Amino acid sequence: MAYAATAGGLPSTAAPGVLALQRALVWLAGASVAIVFIEPSPYELLTILAVVAFFATGLRLRLLFMPPLLLLALINIGYSISAIPMFDNSIIASWIATSWYMALTVIFLAMVISEDTMARLDMLRRGLIVGAMIASLGAIAGYFNLVPGGYDLLTLYGRGRGTFKDPNVLGAFLILPSLLVLQNVVTARFGKALRSTIALGVMTLAILLAFSRAAWGQLILTAAFMLTLMVMTSRSNTDRSRIVVTAIVAALAAALLVAVLLSFNSVADMFQQRASFDQSYDEGRFGRFGRHILGADMALDLPFGIGPLQFHRYFPEDTHNSYLNAFMSGGWLSGVCYPALVFLTVILGFRHIFIRVPWQRTYLAVFAAFLGTVGESFIIDTDHWRHFFMMLGVMWGLFAAAQPYSAASARAVTAGGALAS
């Protein structure tokens, strides 16, 4: 197998043919997570197929996975208890089932990525990039009405949405694939860097045409964060210099792209409208941030919450805050466990930045994108975003795969200290 010598992580005991099937399923999962405008989406169907295939050929449940497994179970128990009076509503029942399914995908992906790590992570990376290109091209084609009937199908409220239901989710999804191709732009050889530059341009254009302020901010901040970490973890001054210089050139090219787009009146008008920070639904007592304060005060008096999808019955719109939504949808149990799971992952994520693993570069991209989504969760509901739970599962899988390297680093530090003394 092409990855046999560099698979990294725990070795897989599967036969070569089974190993190839497993890796193909990981690629398909990465590519299909970009197509979610239909339900059940291809991602759901392929994930179920992958679960069956992987469990039939062997997976290991690591001790490290017990904290997320327990927290995910408690989160969904809280949701289920709060929803008991509403189970006759098919929409509520479907929401609960989806939440349990998302929890399953986290643990499943963690187990998958913890073995044969380098190869499976690379296949997931490739699949994500392909899926992102499909979604991006769909959004661009829809926005500029390049295909018959495409505008109505691929846009929403004059914003590109591609293969997603919501332009905001499209923009958020494209962050991780954009970071992955950006890494190739600043580190790969000329041919691959050129191809990656084209792919990055397509994804960046799609993010701009989604007109999601959160996605714009995420792209800038996560790219800067990831590139900073890449400079800090690079092993040579030559690599550091290339990353810095190429990043500056890429930023200038992105600024030029924005300038060209703003020369179109329709784009400029929408950009000006969306770039404003005084949107009507953000301001006032019942605006986005006003609802956060009122909802938090309300949550303190409701140990069992108000149930899933009920917030809009009390306020003009939904919570637009995943942490508040956990309290409102699942009471104190879900409200405490959900942020505990997210921020435990963030803390461990920071601790793994400087561990020398074969997949360190890809890890930095995943962690930067995950951290960006964690921040975005304060202003939007991300609790059913497929790609967010995919990143959560991948993060825990990478934590498990890094354990042997972490132990080796600790032994080396101890040995060095002993010699010095």
C-alpha positions in Angstrom: 0.0 0.0 0.0 1.2 3.5 -0.7 0.9 4.6 2.9 2.2 1.4 4.4 5.5 2.9 5.6 4.1 6.2 6.8 0.6 5.3 8.2 1.4 6.7 11.7 -0.7 6.1 14.8 -1.8 2.7 15.8 -1.3 0.1 13.1 -4.4 -1.4 11.5 -4.7 -5.2 11.5 -6.9 -5.3 8.5 -5.9 -7.1 5.3 -4.7 -4.9 2.4 -8.0 -5.1 0.5 -10.0 -4.2 3.6 -7.5 -1.4 4.4 -8.1 0.1 0.9 -11.9 -0.1 1.4 -11.6 1.6 4.8 -9.6 4.5 3.4 -12.0 4.9 0.5 -14.9 5.2 2.9 -13.0 7.9 4.9 -12.5 9.8 1.6 -16.2 9.5 0.7 -17.2 10.7 4.2 -15.0 13.8 3.7 -16.4 14.5 0.3 -20.0 13.9 1.1 -20.1 16.1 4.2 -20.3 19.0 1.7 -23.7 17.9 0.3 -26.4 18.5 2.9 -29.2 20.3 1.0 -31.2 17.0 1.0 -32.2 14.8 3.9 -31.0 12.2 4.7 -27.9 13.6 3.1 -25.2 11.4 1.4 -23.0 12.0 4.4 -25.6 10.2 6.7 -25.9 7.3 4.4 -22.2 6.9 3.8 -21.4 7.3 7.5 -23.9 4.5 8.4 -22.2 2.3 5.7 -18.8 3.2 7.1 -19.9 2.3 10.6 -21.0 -1.1 9.5 -17.9 -1.7 7.4 -15.4 -0.6 10.1 -17.1 -2.5 13.0 -17.2 -5.6 10.8 -13.4 -5.3 10.2 -12.4 -4.1 13.6 -12.2 -0.9 15.6 -10.7 -0.2 19.1 -12.4 1.9 21.7 -9.6 3.7 23.6 -9.8 4.7 27.3 -9.1 8.3 26.1 -12.5 8.3 24.4 -14.4 7.8 27.7 -14.7 11.5 28.6 -16.3 12.6 25.2 -18.4 9.4 25.2 -19.8 10.2 28.7 -20.3 13.9 28.0 -22.0 13.2 24.6 -24.3 10.7 26.3 -25.2 13.1 29.1 -25.8 16.0 26.6 -28.3 13.9 24.6 -29.9 12.4 27.7 -30.6 16.0 28.8 -32.1 16.8 25.3 -34.2 13.6 25.4 -35.6 14.3 28.9 -36.6 17.9 28.0 -38.3 16.6 24.8 -40.4 13.9 26.5 -43.6 16.0 26.4 -43.0 16.8 22.7 -42.2 13.4 21.2 -45.5 13.3 19.4 -44.1 16.1 17.2 -42.1 14.4 14.4 -39.8 17.4 14.0 -38.7 17.3 17.6 -38.3 13.5 17.4 -36.1 13.9 14.3 -34.0 16.6 16.1 -33.4 14.3 19.0 -32.5 11.4 16.7 -30.1 13.7 14.7 -28.4 14.7 18.0 -27.8 11.1 19.0 -26.5 10.4 15.5 -24.1 13.3 15.7 -22.7 11.9 19.0 -22.2 8.5 17.4 -20.2 10.1 14.5 -17.9 11.8 17.0 -16.9 8.6 18.7 -16.8 6.6 15.5 -14.5 9.1 13.7 -12.3 9.2 16.8 -11.8 5.5 16.7 -11.2 5.5 12.9 -8.6 8.3 12.9 -6.8 6.9 16.0 -5.6 4.0 13.8 -3.7 4.1 10.5 -3.8 7.8 11.2 -1.5 9.3 8.6 -3.2 7.5 5.7 -6.8 8.0 6.9 -6.3 11.6 7.8 -4.8 12.3 4.3 -7.8 10.6 2.7 -10.2 12.7 4.8 -8.2 15.8 3.8 -8.5 14.9 0.1 -12.2 14.2 0.4 -12.9 17.5 2.2 -11.1 19.4 -0.6 -13.0 17.7 -3.3 -16.3 18.3 -1.5 -15.4 21.9 -0.9 -14.6 22.5 -4.6 -18.0 21.0 -5.5 -19.8 23.2 -3.0 -17.8 26.3 -4.0 -18.3 25.9 -7.7 -22.0 25.4 -7.1 -22.3 28.6 -5.1 -20.3 30.6 -7.7 -22.3 29.1 -10.6 -25.6 29.9 -8.7 -24.6 33.4 -7.8 -23.6 34.4 -11.3 -26.5 32.4 -12.8 -24.2 30.3 -14.9 -26.5 27.3 -15.1 -30.2 27.2 -16.0 -32.3 27.3 -12.8 -29.1 27.3 -10.7 -29.8 30.7 -9.1 -32.9 29.5 -7.2 -31.3 26.2 -6.3 -27.8 27.3 -5.4 -28.4 30.7 -3.7 -30.6 32.0 -0.9 -31.6 35.7 -0.3 -29.1 36.7 -3.0 -26.2 34.8 -1.3 -24.4 31.8 -2.6 -25.2 28.5 -0.7 -24.0 25.9 -3.1 -24.8 22.4 -1.9 -25.9 23.6 1.6 -29.2 24.9 2.9 -27.8 28.0 4.4 -25.0 30.3 3.1 -23.7 30.7 6.7 -23.1 27.0 6.9 -21.4 26.9 3.5 -19.0 29.6 4.6 -18.2 27.9 7.9 -17.7 24.5 6.2 -15.2 26.0 3.7 -12.9 27.2 6.4 -11.1 23.9 7.0 -10.6 23.0 3.3 -9.4 26.5 2.7 -6.8 26.1 5.4 -5.7 22.8 4.1 -5.1 24.1 0.6 -3.5 27.2 2.0 -0.9 25.0 3.7 0.0 23.6 0.3 0.2 27.1 -1.1 2.9 28.1 1.4 4.8 24.8 1.6 4.4 22.6 -1.5 6.4 22.5 -4.6 5.5 24.8 -7.5 3.1 22.5 -9.4 1.1 21.5 -6.3 1.3 25.0 -4.9 -0.2 26.4 -8.1 -3.1 23.9 -8.2 -3.7 24.7 -4.5 -3.7 28.4 -5.2 -6.4 28.0 -7.8 -8.4 25.8 -5.4 -7.9 28.4 -2.6 -9.1 31.2 -5.0 -12.3 29.3 -5.8 -13.1 28.6 -2.1 -12.3 32.2 -1.1 -14.6 33.5 -3.8 -17.4 31.2 -2.6 -16.9 32.4 1.0 -17.1 36.0 -0.1 -20.3 35.2 -2.2 -21.9 33.5 0.8 -21.8 37.0 2.4 -21.4 35.5 5.9 -19.7 37.9 8.2 -18.7 35.1 10.6 -17.1 33.1 7.7 -15.2 36.2 6.6 -13.8 36.7 10.0 -13.1 33.1 10.5 -11.1 32.8 7.3 -8.9 35.7 8.3 -8.4 34.8 11.9 -8.0 31.1 11.5 -5.6 31.5 8.6 -3.4 33.9 10.6 -3.5 31.6 13.7 -2.6 28.5 11.6 0.2 30.2 9.8 1.6 31.5 13.0 1.6 28.0 14.5 3.2 26.7 11.3 6.0 29.3 11.6 6.5 28.4 15.3 6.6 24.6 14.6 8.7 24.8 11.4 12.1 23.1 11.7 14.2 25.5 9.6 14.5 29.2 8.9 14.0 28.6 5.2 10.6 27.1 5.8 9.6 29.9 8.1 10.7 32.5 5.6 8.8 30.8 2.8 5.6 30.6 4.9 5.8 34.3 5.8 6.5 35.6 2.3 4.0 33.3 0.6 1.3 34.3 3.2 1.9 38.0 2.4 1.6 37.4 -1.3 -1.6 35.3 -0.7 -3.1 38.1 1.4 -2.4 40.7 -1.3 -4.0 38.4 -3.9 -7.0 38.0 -1.8 -7.3 41.8 -1.4 -7.1 42.2 -5.1 -9.9 39.6 -5.6 -12.1 41.5 -3.2 -11.4 44.7 -5.0 -12.3 43.2 -8.4 -15.5 41.8 -6.9 -16.5 45.1 -5.4 -16.4 46.6 -8.9 -19.7 44.8 -9.6 -22.5 46.9 -8.2 -24.6 43.9 -7.1 -21.7 42.5 -5.1 -20.7 45.8 -3.7 -24.3 46.5 -2.5 -24.6 43.2 -0.8 -21.1 43.4 0.7 -21.9 46.8 2.2 -25.1 45.6 3.6 -23.6 42.4 5.1 -20.4 44.1 6.4 -22.5 46.5 8.5 -22.4 45.8 12.3 -25.8 47.5 13.0 -28.1 44.8 11.5 -31.6 45.1 12.8 -31.7 41.5 14.1 -28.5 42.1 16.1 -29.7 45.2 18.0 -32.3 45.9 20.6 -33.7 44.1 23.7 -34.8 41.2 21.6 -31.9 41.3 19.1 -29.3 38.6 18.8 -27.3 39.7 21.8 -30.3 40.9 23.8 -31.8 37.4 23.5 -28.6 35.9 24.8 -28.9 37.9 28.0 -32.6 37.2 28.4 -32.2 33.6 27.6 -29.4 33.1 30.0 -31.5 34.6 32.8 -34.4 32.4 31.8 -32.2 29.3 31.8 -31.2 29.8 35.5 -34.8 29.1 36.5 -35.4 26.1 34.2 -33.4 23.0 35.3 -35.0 21.0 32.5 -35.0 23.7 29.9 -37.8 24.4 27.5 -37.1 21.6 25.0 -35.5 21.6 21.5 -36.7 24.1 18.9 -38.9 26.0 21.5 -36.9 29.1 21.9 -38.6 30.9 19.1 -41.9 30.5 20.9 -40.6 32.9 23.6 -38.5 35.2 21.4 -38.6 36.5 17.8 -35.8 34.2 16.6 -33.7 31.2 17.6 -30.9 31.4 20.2 -28.0 31.9 17.7 -25.8 30.7 20.5 -25.0 27.0 20.8 -24.1 27.1 24.5 -27.3 28.9 25.4 -29.2 26.5 23.1 -27.8 23.6 25.1 -29.3 25.0 28.3 -32.6 25.8 26.7 -32.9 22.5 24.8 -31.6 20.1 27.4 -31.7 21.9 30.7 -28.8 22.2 33.1 -27.5 18.7 32.3 -26.9 19.5 28.6 -26.1 23.1 29.3 -23.1 22.2 31.5 -21.9 19.1 29.6 -21.9 20.7 26.1 -19.5 23.5 26.8 -17.5 21.1 29.0 -17.0 18.8 26.0 -16.1 21.7 23.7 -13.7 23.5 26.0 -12.0 20.3 27.2 -11.3 19.6 23.5 -9.9 23.1 23.1 -7.6 22.7 26.1 -6.3 19.4 24.9 -6.0 20.9 21.4 -3.6 23.6 22.7 -1.6 21.0 24.6 -1.0 18.9 21.4 0.2 21.8 19.2 3.9 21.2 19.7 3.9 17.4 19.8 6.0 16.2 16.9 3.8 13.8 15.0 3.9 13.0 11.3 0.5 14.7 10.7 1.4 17.8 12.7 0.7 20.2 9.8 -2.7 18.8 9.1 -3.5 18.8 12.8 -2.8 22.6 13.0 -5.3 23.2 10.2 -8.0 21.1 11.9 -7.4 22.7 15.3 -7.5 26.2 13.9 -10.8 25.5 12.0 -12.3 23.8 15.1 -11.3 26.7 17.3 -12.8 29.1 14.9 -16.1 27.2 14.9 -16.0 27.1 18.7 -15.9 30.9 18.7 -18.6 31.2 16.1 -20.8 29.1 18.2 -21.3 32.1 20.5 -23.2 33.9 17.7 -24.9 31.1 15.7 -26.4 27.6 16.3 -23.7 25.0 15.3 -25.2 22.1 17.3 -26.2 20.1 14.2 -23.4 21.1 11.8 -22.0 17.8 10.4 -18.6 19.2 9.7 -18.3 20.5 13.3 -18.9 17.1 14.8 -16.6 15.6 12.2 -13.8 18.0 13.4 -14.6 17.1 17.0 -14.2 13.4 16.3 -11.1 13.9 14.3 -9.6 16.0 17.1 -10.1 13.2 19.7 -8.8 10.6 17.2 -5.6 12.7 16.8 -5.2 13.0 20.5 -5.3 9.2 20.9 -2.9 8.7 17.9 -0.4 11.2 19.4 -0.1 9.4 22.8 2.9 7.3 21.8 4.7 10.3 20.4 3.8 12.3 23.5 5.2 9.6 25.8 8.4 9.4 23.7 8.8 13.2 24.0 8.4 13.0 27.7 11.0 10.2 28.0 13.4 12.2 25.9 13.0 15.3 28.1 13.5 13.2 31.2 16.6 11.5 29.8 18.0 14.9 28.8 17.4 16.2 32.3 19.1 13.2 33.8 22.2 13.6 31.6 22.4 17.3 32.3 22.4 16.6 36.1 
